[in-house]
Amino acid sequence: MDLCGHATLAAAHVIKTFLNYDKDSILFSSASGPLKVTFSGERYVLDFPSRKPVSAALPDVISRSLSKQPQLVLKARDYVLVYAVEQDIRDIQIDRQMLDQINLDPGGVIITAPGENCDFVSRFFTPQASILEDPVTGSAHCSLIPYWSEKLGKKELKALQLSERLGTLFCTDNGERVLIAGHARTYSAGKCWL
C-alpha cells in the first residue's frame, strides 16, 4: 500500500495518547514520501500528497457493479465517480460479486457528490478486500480535495463520508499537498507479555 490514512492516523493517535508524546507534530516515512501529522486541539491534521484525478474510462466490470451510473468518471490512484446529489451516494448499491472481478490494487472506487450540509460527500469501495466499504478513507481525499476545491472554488472544505459509521473530515487544498483533519478514538487496548 502506497498510502494509508488509517495507519497514519492510528499510529499518531497511539504515539500521542499512550506514549505521552508532547511535540506539535510527528513525521512518518512512507512509500508516498513524508507524511506529517500535526495536533490542533483535539483534531489530528494529516498532511498528504495531492492526487488530482483526470478524466478516464470506466471499466465495464465496475460499471456493471453499480446500481446507478455516474455523471463523470475520473481517476488518480482510485476511480472517482461523480454523481449529481448526495442522495445518489446514499442510495448506491454495489454488486460485490461483480466488483470483486476486478483487482485495482492498491486502488479502489470512490463515489462522490455535492453535500447537502457540507461541501461534498463520498463512499469508498475496495474490490477483493475483506471489507468492501471503508468507513472513512484518508487516501481517497487526496483526490477528492483537489477535485472539489477546483469545482467549488474554495480551499477550505468540509466533507462527510457516508459509510454506516460516518466520518466528518475538515479539508484544505494546499496545491501539491492536502490537509485532512479529524478526530481519532481508541477502539481497544491490550497488553503483551514476552
C-alpha positions as CSV (number, residue, x, y, z in Angstrom):
1,M,0.0,0.0,0.0
2,D,1.5,3.3,-1.1
3,L,-0.5,5.4,1.4
4,C,-2.9,4.6,4.3
5,G,-4.8,7.2,6.2
6,H,-6.0,4.6,8.8
7,A,-2.4,3.6,9.7
8,T,-1.1,7.1,9.8
9,L,-3.9,8.4,12.0
10,A,-3.8,5.3,14.3
11,A,0.0,5.5,14.7
12,A,-0.2,9.2,15.5
13,H,-3.0,8.6,18.0
14,V,-1.2,5.8,19.8
15,I,2.1,7.8,20.0
16,K,0.3,10.9,21.3
17,T,-2.2,9.2,23.6
18,F,-0.3,6.2,25.0
19,L,3.3,7.3,24.7
20,N,2.7,10.8,26.1
21,Y,4.2,12.5,23.0
22,D,4.4,16.2,23.8
23,K,5.5,17.8,20.5
24,D,3.2,19.5,18.0
25,S,3.7,17.1,15.1
26,I,5.0,13.7,14.0
27,L,6.7,12.9,10.7
28,F,6.3,9.5,9.2
29,S,8.1,8.0,6.2
30,S,6.0,6.2,3.6
31,A,6.1,4.9,0.0
32,S,4.4,8.2,-0.9
33,G,7.1,10.3,0.8
34,P,6.9,12.1,4.2
35,L,3.6,12.2,5.9
36,K,3.2,14.8,8.7
37,V,0.6,14.7,11.4
38,T,0.0,17.9,13.4
39,F,-2.1,18.2,16.5
40,S,-4.6,21.0,16.5
41,G,-6.7,20.9,19.7
42,E,-8.4,17.5,19.6
43,R,-8.0,17.2,15.9
44,Y,-5.3,15.3,14.0
45,V,-4.3,17.1,10.8
46,L,-2.8,14.7,8.2
47,D,-0.6,16.3,5.5
48,F,-0.8,14.1,2.4
49,P,0.1,14.4,-1.2
50,S,-2.5,15.8,-3.6
51,R,-3.6,13.4,-6.3
52,K,-5.8,15.4,-8.7
53,P,-7.9,13.0,-10.7
54,V,-8.2,13.2,-14.5
55,S,-10.8,12.1,-17.0
56,A,-10.9,8.3,-17.5
57,A,-13.0,5.5,-19.0
58,L,-14.8,3.3,-16.5
59,P,-14.0,-0.4,-16.8
60,D,-17.1,-2.4,-17.7
61,V,-17.0,-4.6,-14.6
62,I,-17.1,-1.5,-12.4
63,S,-20.0,0.0,-14.4
64,R,-22.0,-3.2,-14.1
65,S,-21.4,-3.4,-10.4
66,L,-23.2,0.0,-9.8
67,S,-26.9,0.4,-9.3
68,K,-26.7,3.9,-10.8
69,Q,-24.2,5.2,-13.3
70,P,-22.1,8.3,-12.6
71,Q,-22.2,11.6,-14.4
72,L,-18.5,11.9,-14.6
73,V,-15.6,9.4,-14.4
74,L,-12.1,10.4,-13.2
75,K,-9.0,8.6,-12.0
76,A,-5.9,9.1,-9.9
77,R,-4.9,6.1,-7.9
78,D,-8.6,5.4,-7.3
79,Y,-11.5,5.8,-9.7
80,V,-13.6,8.9,-8.7
81,L,-17.2,8.6,-9.8
82,V,-19.1,11.9,-9.6
83,Y,-22.9,12.0,-9.1
84,A,-25.4,14.8,-9.1
85,V,-26.7,14.8,-5.5
86,E,-26.0,13.4,-2.0
87,Q,-29.0,11.1,-2.1
88,D,-27.4,9.3,-5.1
89,I,-24.4,8.4,-2.9
90,R,-26.6,7.3,0.0
91,D,-28.7,5.1,-2.4
92,I,-26.0,3.4,-4.4
93,Q,-26.0,-0.4,-4.2
94,I,-22.8,-2.3,-5.2
95,D,-22.9,-5.8,-6.6
96,R,-20.0,-7.2,-4.7
97,Q,-19.7,-10.3,-6.8
98,M,-19.3,-8.2,-9.9
99,L,-16.9,-5.7,-8.4
100,D,-14.7,-8.4,-7.0
101,Q,-13.9,-9.5,-10.5
102,I,-11.5,-6.6,-10.9
103,N,-8.2,-6.0,-9.0
104,L,-7.3,-2.4,-8.5
105,D,-4.5,-3.0,-6.1
106,P,-3.7,-0.6,-4.4
107,G,-6.7,1.4,-5.5
108,G,-10.5,1.5,-5.1
109,V,-13.7,3.1,-6.2
110,I,-14.8,6.5,-4.8
111,I,-18.3,7.7,-5.3
112,T,-18.9,11.4,-4.6
113,A,-21.4,14.2,-4.9
114,P,-22.1,17.7,-3.6
115,G,-23.2,17.6,0.1
116,E,-26.5,18.9,1.5
117,N,-25.0,20.1,4.8
118,C,-21.3,20.0,3.8
119,D,-19.2,20.7,0.7
120,F,-19.1,17.1,-0.6
121,V,-19.9,13.5,0.4
122,S,-18.3,10.2,-0.6
123,R,-18.2,6.5,-0.1
124,F,-15.2,4.2,-0.8
125,F,-15.2,0.6,-2.0
126,T,-12.3,-1.8,-2.4
127,P,-12.7,-4.8,-4.7
128,Q,-11.3,-8.1,-3.5
129,A,-10.9,-6.8,0.1
130,S,-12.2,-8.4,3.3
131,I,-14.2,-5.3,3.9
132,L,-16.0,-3.9,0.8
133,E,-16.8,-0.4,2.1
134,D,-14.3,1.6,4.1
135,P,-15.8,3.7,6.9
136,V,-13.5,6.8,6.5
137,T,-10.8,6.9,3.8
138,G,-8.0,9.5,4.2
139,S,-6.2,8.4,1.0
140,A,-9.4,8.9,-1.1
141,H,-9.5,12.5,0.0
142,C,-6.1,13.0,-1.7
143,S,-8.1,13.0,-4.9
144,L,-11.5,14.3,-3.6
145,I,-10.0,17.5,-2.1
146,P,-8.3,18.9,-5.3
147,Y,-11.4,17.9,-7.4
148,W,-14.0,19.6,-5.1
149,S,-11.7,22.6,-4.3
150,E,-11.5,23.4,-8.0
151,K,-15.1,22.6,-8.7
152,L,-16.4,24.7,-5.8
153,G,-13.8,27.5,-6.0
154,K,-12.7,27.2,-2.3
155,K,-9.6,25.9,-0.5
156,E,-11.3,25.0,2.8
157,L,-13.9,22.2,2.6
158,K,-16.0,20.1,5.0
159,A,-16.6,16.6,3.9
160,L,-18.7,13.7,5.1
161,Q,-18.1,10.0,4.3
162,L,-21.5,8.3,4.2
163,S,-20.5,4.9,5.4
164,E,-22.5,3.2,8.1
165,R,-20.2,4.6,10.8
166,L,-20.0,8.1,9.1
167,G,-17.0,10.3,9.2
168,T,-16.5,14.1,9.1
169,L,-13.3,15.5,7.6
170,F,-12.1,19.1,7.5
171,C,-10.1,19.5,4.3
172,T,-7.7,22.1,2.9
173,D,-6.3,22.2,-0.6
174,N,-2.7,23.4,-0.5
175,G,-1.8,22.7,-4.1
176,E,0.8,19.9,-4.1
177,R,-0.4,18.8,-0.6
178,V,-3.8,18.3,1.0
179,L,-4.6,18.6,4.7
180,I,-7.2,16.2,6.2
181,A,-8.3,17.0,9.7
182,G,-10.5,14.9,12.0
183,H,-10.7,13.0,15.3
184,A,-9.5,9.6,16.4
185,R,-11.0,7.4,19.1
186,T,-9.3,4.5,20.9
187,Y,-11.2,1.3,19.9
188,S,-9.3,-1.2,22.1
189,A,-6.1,-1.5,24.1
190,G,-4.3,-4.6,25.3
191,K,-1.0,-5.8,26.8
192,C,1.6,-8.2,25.5
193,W,3.9,-10.3,27.7
194,L,7.1,-11.6,26.2
